[in-house]
Amino acid sequence: MVQQSIKIKEGKLKDIELPSLWLRERVVGDNFVDKNNLQRLYEPALLDKNLKITDFNITDNFLNIFFSDGKNGKININEIYNEIHGIDTIPSKKLWHDKSNELKIYDNKEIFLNKDKFIEMLKSFYEYGYVIIENTKPEENEVINFAEKIGPVRTTNWGKLFNVISKPNPNDLAYTALELKSHSDNPYRKPVPGIQLLHCIANESIGGDSSLVDGYSVSKYLENNYKEYFKVLTETNVNFKFTDVDVILENKSKIIELDTEGNFKQISFSGRLDYVPLLENKKLDTFYNARKLMYELCNSDQFKIKFRLSKGMIAMFDNLRLLHGRTKFDPNTGFRHLQGCYIDHDATEGKLRRLLK
């Protein structure tokens, strides 16, 4: 038997055509990949394009396979089945709105002492786009200590961490006592920071309550009920711009970005920072109507969950999926101090994949 591809007659891979080169690139073993990092010890582009399969068998859920170049090795059937069918260890997103979602709260000490709790926390983060961590030290730099237990912190022009306090002559409205409507952070960056952490050191003033909105759920609502609005929001590149005395940052993106298969990928929504392109009149009118409706949905009780960050709490949320905001507060009634930082999705994804391995 010498063939360019094979079809297995039974089991998980039944009737799936598996080409020889495709299989050859997935063979593991000391002759093929480094045992420490699983990187290939050869260049797959240099394999003979006429490579064929001379024999194969299945033992203990491994496909043992022999090739015409004299090499043989094994492949985990579960792994290639999951790859073919797009099955991932990272949980799928769950839609939620105000009434369907109780706050996902985890204890700081428990998640780092109990592997299963840490896994549960990270899974919940990917399902709902956020988690609340309680019982951390209400001290400066604690948000960095927490974040670095997951992965590297991303430094921006705000520094490794930033202080959310009311101060004179701020370079961002976050550093005032004003109400902040639902928005995503840093849509003017390339790339936009993936995950934000906000740690409450003090929240003694009247006001200053927090809110979260699932942009994924709002996007699905628009797709199902306002198709024309959804279309213009997913097709129009908006320019987001930030300016202060040190830097001017700009980035063009859709308010709702889809992947190549039409699935939700990212939301960029910040009405204080966006500049709509000059479209023809009818399309521009449609865009403005769509953006107005989206603003109303993202700030409505239908989609918003409201809560108060208490001293020692951290809100960790997906900045590419969720919008966040706060009510105005009166700094004369008490001190309010949050510290924040950013990490990227490869940190949480990589940590979760390793824990589940």
C-alpha positions as CSV (number, residue, x, y, z in Angstrom):
1,M,0.0,0.0,0.0
2,V,1.5,3.3,-1.2
3,Q,-0.8,6.3,-1.3
4,Q,-0.9,10.0,-1.3
5,S,-3.6,10.1,1.4
6,I,-5.6,7.8,3.7
7,K,-9.1,7.3,4.9
8,I,-9.6,5.5,8.2
9,K,-12.6,3.2,8.3
10,E,-13.7,3.6,11.9
11,G,-13.4,5.7,15.0
12,K,-13.2,9.5,15.3
13,L,-11.5,10.0,12.0
14,K,-13.8,7.8,10.0
15,D,-14.1,8.8,6.3
16,I,-11.9,11.9,6.7
17,E,-9.3,12.1,3.9
18,L,-5.9,12.8,5.5
19,P,-3.1,13.8,3.0
20,S,0.4,12.5,3.5
21,L,2.2,15.8,3.8
22,W,-0.4,17.1,6.2
23,L,0.1,14.1,8.4
24,R,3.9,14.1,8.1
25,E,3.9,17.7,9.6
26,R,2.0,16.5,12.7
27,V,4.1,13.5,13.5
28,V,5.7,13.7,17.0
29,G,8.8,12.0,18.5
30,D,12.4,12.8,19.1
31,N,13.3,12.6,15.4
32,F,10.8,15.2,14.5
33,V,10.3,17.8,17.3
34,D,12.3,19.1,20.2
35,K,11.2,17.3,23.3
36,N,11.2,20.5,25.4
37,N,9.3,22.9,23.2
38,L,7.8,20.7,20.4
39,Q,9.3,22.9,17.7
40,R,10.0,21.0,14.5
41,L,13.6,19.8,13.9
42,Y,13.2,20.2,10.1
43,E,11.7,22.7,7.6
44,P,8.3,21.3,6.4
45,A,8.6,23.4,3.2
46,L,11.5,21.1,2.2
47,L,9.6,17.9,2.4
48,D,9.1,16.0,-0.9
49,K,5.8,17.1,-2.3
50,N,5.4,13.5,-3.7
51,L,5.7,12.0,-0.2
52,K,3.5,9.0,0.2
53,I,2.1,6.7,3.0
54,T,3.4,3.2,2.9
55,D,1.5,1.8,6.0
56,F,-0.4,2.8,9.1
57,N,-2.2,1.4,12.1
58,I,-4.0,2.6,15.2
59,T,-2.9,1.7,18.7
60,D,-4.1,3.2,22.0
61,N,-5.7,6.3,20.3
62,F,-2.5,7.0,18.3
63,L,-2.2,6.8,14.5
64,N,1.1,5.1,13.8
65,I,2.2,6.0,10.3
66,F,5.0,5.1,7.8
67,F,6.2,7.3,5.0
68,S,7.9,6.7,1.7
69,D,11.0,8.7,2.9
70,G,11.7,6.0,5.4
71,K,10.4,8.0,8.4
72,N,7.7,6.7,10.7
73,G,6.0,8.2,13.8
74,K,2.8,8.6,15.7
75,I,0.0,11.2,15.9
76,N,-2.5,11.7,18.7
77,I,-6.0,11.1,17.2
78,N,-7.8,13.3,19.6
79,E,-5.5,16.2,18.8
80,I,-6.0,16.1,15.0
81,Y,-9.7,15.4,15.5
82,N,-10.0,18.6,17.6
83,E,-7.9,20.5,15.0
84,I,-10.0,19.4,12.1
85,H,-13.3,20.3,13.8
86,G,-12.1,23.5,15.5
87,I,-12.6,22.1,19.0
88,D,-10.6,24.3,21.5
89,T,-9.8,24.1,25.1
90,I,-10.7,27.8,25.4
91,P,-14.4,28.0,26.2
92,S,-16.8,29.6,23.8
93,K,-18.4,32.9,24.6
94,K,-21.8,32.9,26.3
95,L,-24.3,35.7,25.7
96,W,-25.4,37.6,28.7
97,H,-27.3,40.7,29.8
98,D,-28.2,42.3,33.1
99,K,-30.9,39.9,34.3
100,S,-29.1,36.7,33.1
101,N,-25.8,37.3,34.8
102,E,-24.8,37.3,38.4
103,L,-21.4,38.7,39.1
104,K,-18.6,36.2,38.6
105,I,-16.6,36.6,41.8
106,Y,-13.6,34.6,42.9
107,D,-11.4,34.7,46.0
108,N,-7.8,35.8,45.4
109,K,-6.2,33.4,47.8
110,E,-8.4,30.4,46.7
111,I,-7.6,30.6,43.0
112,F,-3.8,30.5,43.6
113,L,-4.0,27.7,46.1
114,N,-6.5,25.6,44.2
115,K,-5.6,24.7,40.6
116,D,-9.3,23.7,39.8
117,K,-10.5,27.1,41.1
118,F,-7.9,28.9,38.9
119,I,-9.0,26.9,35.9
120,E,-12.7,27.7,36.7
121,M,-11.8,31.4,37.0
122,L,-10.1,31.5,33.6
123,K,-12.9,29.5,32.0
124,S,-15.4,31.9,33.4
125,F,-13.4,34.9,32.1
126,Y,-13.6,33.5,28.5
127,E,-17.2,32.6,28.8
128,Y,-18.5,35.9,30.1
129,G,-15.6,38.3,29.3
130,Y,-14.9,39.3,32.9
131,V,-14.3,38.1,36.5
132,I,-14.2,39.9,39.8
133,I,-11.4,39.0,42.2
134,E,-12.0,39.8,45.9
135,N,-9.8,39.8,49.0
136,T,-6.6,41.3,47.4
137,K,-4.5,43.7,49.4
138,P,-5.8,47.2,48.9
139,E,-2.3,48.5,48.3
140,E,-0.5,50.2,45.4
141,N,1.1,47.9,42.9
142,E,-1.0,45.0,44.0
143,V,-2.7,44.9,40.6
144,I,0.7,44.3,39.0
145,N,1.5,41.5,41.5
146,F,-1.8,39.9,40.6
147,A,-1.5,40.3,36.8
148,E,2.0,39.0,36.7
149,K,0.8,35.7,38.2
150,I,-1.0,35.3,34.9
151,G,1.3,36.8,32.4
152,P,3.4,39.8,31.4
153,V,2.0,43.3,31.8
154,R,1.8,45.5,28.7
155,T,3.4,48.9,29.1
156,T,1.7,51.9,27.3
157,N,2.2,55.6,27.4
158,W,0.3,55.5,30.7
159,G,3.2,53.4,32.1
160,K,3.1,49.8,33.4
161,L,0.2,50.8,35.6
162,F,-2.1,53.8,35.8
163,N,-3.9,55.6,38.6
164,V,-7.6,56.4,38.2
165,I,-8.1,59.3,40.5
166,S,-9.6,62.8,40.0
167,K,-6.9,65.3,39.4
168,P,-6.5,68.8,37.8
169,N,-5.7,69.2,34.1
170,P,-6.0,65.5,33.3
171,N,-4.9,64.1,29.9
172,D,-7.9,61.7,29.9
173,L,-11.5,62.0,31.1
174,A,-10.9,58.8,33.2
175,Y,-8.9,61.0,35.6
176,T,-11.8,63.3,36.4
177,A,-14.9,62.8,38.6
178,L,-17.2,62.8,35.5
179,E,-19.6,60.0,34.5
180,L,-18.1,57.7,31.9
181,K,-20.6,56.0,29.6
182,S,-20.0,52.5,28.3
183,H,-16.8,52.4,26.3
184,S,-13.8,50.3,25.3
185,D,-10.3,51.4,26.3
186,N,-7.6,52.5,23.9
187,P,-9.3,51.9,20.5
188,Y,-6.6,54.2,19.1
189,R,-3.8,51.7,19.7
190,K,-2.2,49.1,17.4
191,P,-3.1,46.6,18.7
192,V,-5.7,47.5,21.2
193,P,-4.9,46.1,24.7
194,G,-6.7,42.9,25.1
195,I,-7.4,42.6,28.9
196,Q,-7.8,45.3,31.5
197,L,-7.5,45.0,35.2
198,L,-8.8,47.6,37.6
199,H,-7.9,47.3,41.3
200,C,-9.8,49.2,44.0
201,I,-7.5,50.7,46.6
202,A,-10.2,53.1,48.0
203,N,-13.8,53.9,47.0
204,E,-15.1,56.1,49.8
205,S,-16.8,58.9,47.7
206,I,-20.5,59.2,46.9
207,G,-20.9,57.8,43.4
208,G,-18.2,56.1,41.3
209,D,-20.1,52.8,40.8
210,S,-18.9,50.6,38.0
211,S,-20.7,49.0,35.1
212,L,-20.0,46.3,32.4
213,V,-21.7,45.6,29.1
214,D,-21.2,42.6,26.9
215,G,-20.5,44.0,23.5
216,Y,-20.8,40.5,22.0
217,S,-24.4,40.3,23.2
218,V,-25.2,43.8,21.9
219,S,-23.6,42.8,18.6
220,K,-25.8,39.7,18.3
221,Y,-28.9,41.7,19.2
222,L,-28.1,44.2,16.4
223,E,-27.4,41.3,14.0
224,N,-30.7,39.7,14.7
225,N,-32.9,42.8,14.9
226,Y,-31.3,45.6,12.9
227,K,-29.4,44.0,10.0
228,E,-28.8,47.3,8.1
229,Y,-27.3,48.9,11.2
230,F,-25.2,45.8,11.9
231,K,-23.9,45.8,8.4
232,V,-22.8,49.5,8.4
233,L,-21.1,49.1,11.8
234,T,-19.2,46.1,10.6
235,E,-18.1,47.6,7.3
236,T,-17.2,51.2,8.2
237,N,-13.7,52.0,9.3
238,V,-13.7,54.7,12.0
239,N,-10.7,56.7,13.0
240,F,-10.0,56.7,16.7
241,K,-7.6,59.4,18.0
242,F,-5.9,60.3,21.2
243,T,-4.0,63.5,21.7
244,D,-1.9,64.9,24.6
245,V,1.3,67.0,24.9
246,D,3.5,63.9,24.4
247,V,1.9,61.8,21.7
248,I,-0.8,61.5,19.1
249,L,-2.2,58.0,18.6
250,E,-4.5,56.9,15.8
251,N,-6.0,53.7,14.6
252,K,-8.8,52.8,12.1
253,S,-11.1,50.0,12.9
254,K,-14.8,48.9,12.7
255,I,-17.0,49.5,15.7
256,I,-17.9,45.9,15.4
257,E,-15.2,43.8,13.8
258,L,-15.9,40.3,12.5
259,D,-13.4,37.6,11.6
260,T,-13.1,36.1,8.1
261,E,-15.9,33.7,8.8
262,G,-18.3,36.4,10.0
263,N,-18.0,35.7,13.7
264,F,-17.7,38.4,16.3
265,K,-14.1,39.4,16.9
266,Q,-13.8,42.8,18.6
267,I,-15.7,45.9,19.6
268,S,-14.3,49.4,19.5
269,F,-16.7,51.9,20.9
270,S,-15.7,55.2,22.5
271,G,-17.8,58.2,21.5
272,R,-15.3,60.7,22.9
273,L,-12.6,59.5,20.6
274,D,-14.1,58.4,17.3
275,Y,-14.1,60.3,13.9
276,V,-16.5,59.0,11.3
277,P,-15.3,59.1,7.7
278,L,-17.1,61.2,5.1
279,L,-19.5,58.7,3.6
280,E,-22.2,59.4,1.0
281,N,-25.2,61.0,2.6
282,K,-27.5,58.0,2.9
283,K,-24.8,55.7,4.3
284,L,-23.6,58.4,6.7
285,D,-27.2,58.9,7.9
286,T,-27.5,55.1,8.4
287,F,-24.2,55.0,10.3
288,Y,-25.2,57.8,12.7
289,N,-28.5,56.1,13.4
290,A,-26.7,52.8,14.0
291,R,-24.2,54.3,16.3
292,K,-26.9,56.1,18.3
293,L,-28.9,52.9,18.7
294,M,-25.7,51.1,19.8
295,Y,-25.0,53.8,22.3
296,E,-28.5,53.5,23.7
297,L,-28.3,49.7,24.0
298,C,-24.8,49.8,25.6
299,N,-26.1,52.2,28.3
300,S,-29.4,50.6,28.9
301,D,-30.6,48.6,31.8
302,Q,-31.2,45.8,29.3
303,F,-27.5,45.1,28.8
304,K,-25.7,46.7,31.6
305,I,-24.7,45.2,34.9
306,K,-23.9,47.7,37.7
307,F,-21.9,47.1,40.8
308,R,-19.5,48.8,43.2
309,L,-15.9,47.9,43.3
310,S,-15.0,47.7,47.0
311,K,-11.6,48.1,48.6
312,G,-9.5,45.0,47.6
313,M,-11.5,44.0,44.6
314,I,-10.1,43.6,41.0
315,A,-12.2,43.7,37.9
316,M,-10.5,41.8,35.1
317,F,-12.3,42.2,31.8
318,D,-11.9,41.6,28.1
319,N,-11.4,45.0,26.5
320,L,-12.0,43.6,23.0
321,R,-15.4,42.3,24.0
322,L,-16.7,44.2,27.0
323,L,-17.5,47.9,27.5
324,H,-17.1,49.5,30.9
325,G,-18.1,52.7,32.6
326,R,-18.8,54.4,35.9
327,T,-21.2,56.9,37.5
328,K,-19.9,60.3,38.4
329,F,-18.6,60.8,41.9
330,D,-18.0,63.6,44.3
331,P,-14.3,63.7,45.4
332,N,-15.2,66.0,48.3
333,T,-17.1,63.1,50.0
334,G,-14.2,60.7,50.1
335,F,-11.2,59.4,48.3
336,R,-11.5,57.2,45.2
337,H,-8.4,55.5,43.9
338,L,-8.2,52.6,41.4
339,Q,-5.0,51.3,39.8
340,G,-5.1,49.5,36.5
341,C,-2.9,47.7,34.0
342,Y,-3.2,45.7,30.8
343,I,-2.3,42.2,29.8
344,D,-2.7,40.4,26.5
345,H,-4.9,37.4,25.6
346,D,-2.0,35.2,25.0
347,A,-1.2,35.4,28.7
348,T,-4.6,34.1,29.9
349,E,-5.0,31.7,26.9
350,G,-1.5,30.3,27.4
351,K,-2.0,29.8,31.1
352,L,-5.3,28.0,30.6
353,R,-4.1,25.7,27.9
354,R,-1.1,24.7,30.0
355,L,-3.3,24.1,33.1
356,L,-5.7,21.9,31.0
357,K,-2.9,19.9,29.4
